Amino acid sequence: MDKYNKLRIEWDCRRGMLELDKIIMPFYKAHFDQLTDNKKDIFIRLLASTDLQLFSWFFNGSQSEDAEVQAMVEYIQDVQKTNVR
């Protein structure tokens, strides 16, 4: 049995803001399977955040108090920048 419930994670990737949907879901679909288990756990913790927190971290330059979650935000942003080029 898979440790990660992929249907649940995919559901949690669906956010109430289009801007977040354009970042989180594509990252999940393209990169989640390649993450280490520790990074997967951090990503799942990130998904437990509110849309307002996520929006603030991704778009307003605010930072999460959780250093690992903040590192994941920055990683997702870096991946997105690389894919846009």
C-alpha positions, 0 to 999 in steps of 0.5 A: 500500500502506498504511504501517500493517498494521492487522491487526497493530496490531489484534492488538497491541491485544489485551492479556492484561488486561481493563482494558487491553482496555477502553481500548486497543482502543476507542481504536484502533477509534475514533481511530487513523485520525484520528491523524497518522503521527507519533502513529500511530508513537507509538501503535505504540511504546506497544503494544510495552510490556508489559501490566504497564507499560501497567497501571502507566501507565494505572491506577497513575499511573506514567509512561513514561520516553519522553515521547512515549509518556507523552503518548499515554497521557495523550491516550488517558486524556483521550479515554476520560474524554470518551467516558464523560461 
